[in-house]
Amino acid sequence: MGAGLAFKHLYAYGLTGELVEGGDEYIASLDIEELPEIITLADKDWDGAPLDVNEEGTSILEL
């Protein structure tokens, strides 16, 4: 299993809390039975919260 495959599945899960297509099989191949729950901005109902990006490309979310 290559690093690209791990990145595809685990990075997407980290961002969305959901596995992409084929993710279940990939996780099973690693003998992982359960992934931790990922809390996203959508789960917190922060849709529309002000998000700014500064000159360095750093994003700042004001709550």
N, C-alpha and C positions, 0 to 999 in steps of 0.2 A: 504494500500500500504506500503510495507516494504522498509527499507533503501536499501536493496540489489537491489531492482527493480529500485529505483531512481538512484543508483550508476551506474547500467548497462546502463541506457539510457542517463543520463546527463553527465557522465564521458566520454563515447564514443563520445557524441556530442561535448564536450569540446576539445577533442583531434583531431577529424577529421572534425568537422563542418557538419557532416551528422548523421542522426538518424539511429540506428540499426533497424532490423526488429521488428515491434511492437511499435516502438517509437512514431509514429503518434498517435496511440490510447492512449498510456501512457500520452503524453503531453495533448491531448484533455481531458483526465480524470481529469487533474489538472486545467481545464478551462484556459489554456494558448493558446492564439490564434496565437502568433508568437514568435519565438525564435530569439535572436540576431544573427547577422552574425558573424561567427567565422573565423578569418583569420589564416590560417595555413602556415607552411613553404612552402608547395607545392604551395600555392597561391602566395607566394613571389618569386618563382623561385629560391630558395636557394638550390636546389638539388645539392649535391656534395660539399656543403660548409664544411670547416674543423670543425669537432666536436671532442673535446677531453674530456676524463673523467679523473679526478684527483684521487688521492689515497682515498679520502673520498667518491667517487662515484658521485661527482658533475660534471655535464656536462657543457662544455664551448664551445660556438659557436663563431667562429671568422668570422666577416663580413668584 
